[in-house]
Amino acid sequence: VEVARTLAVECPEIGKGNADTLCTLIGLTPINWDSGKMRGKRHIHGGRATVRNALYMSAMAVTRTKTDNVFKRMYQHQKNINKTM
């Protein structure tokens, strides 16, 4: 309920654009830190932090439930291959 409320209040653009635009607006799109020949790390920042935090907390809650679900399996798989999420 809290995530839905946060999305409705903080991000009224949902449903009006494409997924790439929405991810950039929320701040989920990795930003390049490149200059000339230097290739820096990709960082996720900017956008609407309240929406990003609500989505993160709901994703963590789903991965920590006792029932087996697709999100939990995906999280464990990424964790096992040392991918940060």
Backbone hydrogen bonds in HBPLUS format (Angstrom, degrees):
<---DONOR---> <-ACCEPTOR-->    atom                        ^
c    i                          cat <-CA-CA->   ^        H-A-AA   ^      H-
h    n   atom  resd res      DA  || num        DHA   H-A  angle D-A-AA Bond
n    s   type  num  typ     dist DA aas  dist angle  dist       angle   num
A0005-ARG N   A0001-VAL O   2.95 MM   4  6.16 157.2  2.01 148.7 155.3     1
A0006-THR N   A0002-GLU O   2.86 MM   4  6.05 160.0  1.90 148.1 153.7     2
A0007-LEU N   A0003-VAL O   2.87 MM   4  6.09 164.6  1.89 154.0 157.8     3
A0008-ALA N   A0004-ALA O   2.93 MM   4  6.07 158.0  1.98 145.8 152.1     4
A0009-VAL N   A0005-ARG O   2.95 MM   4  6.10 160.0  1.99 151.3 156.3     5
A0010-GLU N   A0006-THR O   2.80 MM   4  5.64 162.7  1.83 151.5 157.0     6
A0011-CYS N   A0007-LEU O   3.02 MM   4  5.15 142.3  2.17 126.5 134.4     7
A0014-ILE N   A0011-CYS O   3.37 MM   3  6.25 168.1  2.39 125.6 125.6     8
A0016-LYS N   A0013-GLU O   2.96 MM   3  5.45 159.0  2.01 140.5 140.6     9
A0022-LEU N   A0018-ASN O   3.16 MM   4  6.40 160.4  2.20 150.5 156.3    10
A0023-CYS N   A0019-ALA O   2.88 MM   4  6.07 160.8  1.92 153.1 157.9    11
A0024-THR N   A0020-ASP O   3.07 MM   4  6.24 156.6  2.13 145.5 151.5    12
A0025-LEU N   A0021-THR O   2.94 MM   4  6.11 154.9  2.00 145.5 152.9    13
A0026-ILE N   A0022-LEU O   2.96 MM   4  6.19 154.2  2.03 150.4 156.3    14
A0027-GLY N   A0023-CYS O   2.93 MM   4  5.97 140.4  2.08 137.9 149.2    15
A0028-LEU N   A0023-CYS O   2.80 MM   5  5.05 161.9  1.84 154.2 153.3    16
A0048-ARG N   A0026-ILE O   3.04 MM  22  4.83 122.9  2.37  96.2 110.1    17
A0031-ILE N   A0043-HIS O   2.75 MM  12  5.31 167.0  1.77 144.9 147.7    18
A0043-HIS N   A0031-ILE O   3.20 MM  12  5.31 157.5  2.26 140.1 141.8    19
A0035-SER N   A0038-MET O   3.13 MM   3  5.31 159.6  2.18 140.3 146.2    20
A0038-MET N   A0035-SER O   3.03 MM   3  5.31 145.2  2.16 140.5 134.1    21
A0052-ARG N   A0048-ARG O   3.09 MM   4  6.36 168.2  2.11 154.8 158.5    22
A0053-ASN N   A0049-ALA O   2.84 MM   4  5.92 161.7  1.87 152.0 156.4    23
A0054-ALA N   A0050-THR O   3.07 MM   4  6.16 153.8  2.14 137.7 144.7    24
A0055-LEU N   A0051-VAL O   2.99 MM   4  6.24 160.9  2.03 154.1 158.8    25
A0056-TYR N   A0052-ARG O   3.00 MM   4  6.17 154.7  2.06 144.9 152.3    26
A0057-MET N   A0053-ASN O   2.93 MM   4  6.09 167.0  1.95 151.7 154.7    27
A0058-SER N   A0054-ALA O   3.08 MM   4  6.22 156.7  2.14 144.7 150.9    28
A0059-ALA N   A0055-LEU O   3.01 MM   4  6.15 152.5  2.08 142.6 150.4    29
A0060-MET N   A0056-TYR O   2.92 MM   4  6.20 157.0  1.97 153.2 159.4    30
A0061-ALA N   A0057-MET O   3.00 MM   4  6.17 152.3  2.07 141.9 149.5    31
A0062-VAL N   A0058-SER O   3.07 MM   4  6.29 153.4  2.14 144.4 150.6    32
A0063-THR N   A0059-ALA O   3.11 MM   4  6.36 154.3  2.18 145.3 151.9    33
A0064-ARG N   A0060-MET O   3.18 MM   4  6.31 128.4  2.46 139.2 151.2    34
A0064-ARG N   A0061-ALA O   3.33 MM   3  5.29 140.9  2.49  94.3 104.9    35
A0065-THR N   A0062-VAL O   3.46 MM   3  5.56 170.3  2.47 107.5 108.4    36
A0073-ARG N   A0069-ASN O   3.08 MM   4  6.39 161.4  2.12 154.6 159.7    37
A0074-MET N   A0070-VAL O   2.98 MM   4  6.12 159.0  2.02 145.4 151.2    38
A0075-TYR N   A0071-PHE O   2.93 MM   4  6.09 162.4  1.96 147.8 152.7    39
A0076-GLN N   A0072-LYS O   2.97 MM   4  6.16 164.1  2.00 150.0 154.1    40
A0077-HIS N   A0073-ARG O   2.94 MM   4  6.09 155.3  2.00 145.9 153.0    41
A0078-GLN N   A0074-MET O   2.96 MM   4  6.22 166.5  1.98 154.6 157.3    42
A0079-LYS N   A0075-TYR O   2.90 MM   4  6.06 154.7  1.96 147.9 155.8    43
A0080-ASN N   A0076-GLN O   2.88 MM   4  6.03 149.8  1.97 144.7 152.5    44
A0081-ILE N   A0077-HIS O   3.20 MM   4  6.52 139.4  2.38 144.1 153.8    45
A0083-LYS N   A0078-GLN O   2.88 MM   5  5.16 165.6  1.90 161.9 157.3    46
A0082-ASN N   A0079-LYS O   3.16 MM   3  5.07 157.0  2.22 106.3 108.0    47
